[in-house]
Amino acid sequence: MFDRTKTTFEKLRRSDTVIVFPVLDDGKILLTEQEQPGKEPFIGVAGGRVDDDEDILEAAKRELVEETRYEAIDYILWDAQHPTSKIDWVVYTFIAKGLKKVADMNLDAGEKITLRPVNLDEFIDIAISKNFKIIPKLYEAKLYPEKMNELKKLFNPKTI
């Protein structure tokens, strides 16, 4: 400490998380309507835990296929943040473009997921109302036209 005394600070550790916003060729963004045991149904995004033996991009690719049936040509790391200072944990957010349907959903036993394609305006409204982790970026886009243009370019399926 500043006064030369000693103390112990504790911090929890959990596996990092990836979330993926897949963008269809028509510009719609795939959200998920999910049910999980012990939780109320909710609107969310594809994503999940980064396994010990994989990097964040591998995890994003795996989660995208498992929860949406799609692979992507391009993955853009859009955001990375520590949601809380008391837990050693990072949430990585990707945008996935150039989608191709490749498989049936491969859900965990405790998941029920339905895909919900939405346009950019619907995405912003849902993300803000459901407290998605990228809210500051969406508020910036609502407030500043240049930030909205950047967001539109980011989610444009033609810009890879």
C-alpha positions in Angstrom: 0.0 0.0 0.0 1.1 3.6 -0.2 1.8 3.6 3.5 4.0 0.5 3.1 1.5 -1.9 4.7 0.6 -5.0 2.9 -2.8 -6.3 1.9 -4.2 -9.0 -0.4 -6.5 -8.2 -3.3 -8.5 -11.0 -4.9 -9.7 -11.4 -8.4 -11.7 -14.2 -10.0 -10.7 -15.7 -13.4 -13.0 -17.0 -16.0 -12.7 -18.1 -19.6 -12.8 -15.3 -22.1 -15.9 -14.9 -24.2 -16.4 -14.3 -27.9 -19.6 -12.8 -29.5 -20.2 -12.7 -33.2 -22.6 -10.5 -35.2 -23.0 -12.3 -38.5 -24.1 -10.1 -41.5 -26.1 -11.7 -44.2 -25.6 -10.8 -47.9 -28.8 -8.6 -47.8 -27.3 -6.6 -44.9 -29.4 -8.1 -42.1 -27.7 -9.0 -38.9 -28.4 -12.3 -37.3 -29.4 -12.1 -33.6 -30.6 -15.1 -31.6 -33.8 -15.8 -29.6 -32.5 -18.1 -26.9 -33.8 -20.2 -24.1 -31.5 -21.8 -21.4 -32.4 -23.7 -18.3 -33.0 -21.4 -15.3 -33.3 -18.2 -17.5 -36.1 -16.3 -19.0 -36.1 -16.4 -22.9 -33.9 -13.6 -24.3 -32.6 -12.0 -27.4 -28.9 -12.4 -27.7 -26.0 -13.0 -30.1 -24.0 -16.0 -31.3 -21.1 -16.6 -29.0 -19.7 -18.3 -26.0 -16.7 -19.4 -24.1 -13.1 -19.5 -25.5 -11.9 -23.1 -24.8 -8.4 -23.6 -23.3 -6.9 -25.0 -26.5 -8.1 -22.3 -28.9 -7.5 -18.6 -29.7 -10.3 -16.1 -29.9 -10.7 -16.3 -33.7 -11.0 -20.1 -33.6 -13.6 -19.7 -30.8 -15.6 -17.1 -32.9 -15.6 -19.4 -35.9 -16.7 -22.4 -33.8 -19.4 -20.5 -32.0 -20.8 -19.1 -35.3 -21.1 -22.5 -36.8 -22.6 -24.1 -33.7 -25.2 -21.5 -33.1 -26.1 -20.2 -36.6 -25.1 -22.9 -39.1 -22.9 -20.3 -40.9 -19.2 -19.9 -41.7 -17.8 -16.6 -42.7 -15.1 -15.5 -45.1 -14.2 -12.4 -43.1 -14.0 -11.8 -39.3 -13.5 -8.3 -38.0 -12.5 -7.8 -34.4 -14.8 -4.9 -33.5 -14.3 -4.6 -29.7 -12.6 -6.1 -26.7 -13.4 -5.1 -23.2 -13.1 -6.2 -19.6 -16.7 -6.1 -18.3 -15.6 -5.8 -14.7 -12.4 -5.1 -12.8 -13.1 -7.9 -10.2 -12.9 -10.7 -12.8 -10.0 -11.5 -15.1 -12.2 -11.9 -18.2 -12.3 -10.3 -21.7 -15.3 -10.2 -24.1 -14.2 -10.1 -27.7 -16.8 -8.9 -30.3 -16.5 -9.9 -34.0 -18.4 -8.9 -37.1 -18.6 -11.8 -39.6 -19.2 -11.3 -43.3 -19.3 -13.4 -46.4 -21.6 -16.0 -44.8 -22.2 -19.5 -46.1 -24.6 -21.9 -44.6 -22.6 -25.1 -43.9 -24.3 -27.2 -41.3 -27.2 -27.9 -39.0 -27.1 -26.1 -35.6 -25.0 -27.9 -33.1 -26.3 -26.6 -29.8 -25.3 -27.4 -26.3 -27.8 -29.6 -24.4 -29.0 -26.5 -22.4 -29.7 -24.3 -25.4 -32.6 -23.6 -27.7 -31.8 -21.0 -30.4 -33.9 -19.4 -33.1 -32.2 -17.0 -35.6 -33.7 -13.6 -35.9 -32.4 -11.5 -38.9 -32.8 -7.7 -38.3 -31.8 -4.6 -40.1 -29.2 -2.1 -38.7 -31.8 0.2 -37.1 -33.6 -2.7 -35.4 -30.2 -4.0 -34.3 -29.3 -0.7 -32.7 -32.6 -0.5 -30.9 -32.5 -4.1 -29.7 -28.8 -3.9 -28.6 -29.5 -0.8 -26.6 -32.7 -2.1 -25.0 -31.1 -5.5 -24.2 -27.9 -4.0 -22.8 -25.4 -5.6 -25.3 -21.8 -4.9 -24.3 -21.2 -2.6 -27.4 -23.8 0.0 -26.3 -21.3 2.9 -26.1 -20.4 2.4 -29.8 -24.1 2.4 -30.7 -24.8 5.6 -28.7 -21.9 7.3 -30.5 -23.4 6.3 -33.8 -26.8 7.7 -32.8 -25.1 11.0 -31.7 -22.5 11.5 -34.4 -23.2 11.2 -38.2 -19.6 10.2 -38.9 -19.8 7.4 -36.4 -23.1 6.2 -37.9 -21.4 6.1 -41.3 -18.6 4.0 -39.8 -21.1 1.7 -38.3 -23.0 1.3 -41.6 -19.7 0.6 -43.4 -18.7 -2.0 -40.8 -22.0 -3.8 -41.1 -22.2 -3.5 -44.9 -21.9 -7.0 -46.3 -20.2 -5.6 -49.5 -17.2 -4.2 -47.5 -14.9 -7.0 -46.6 
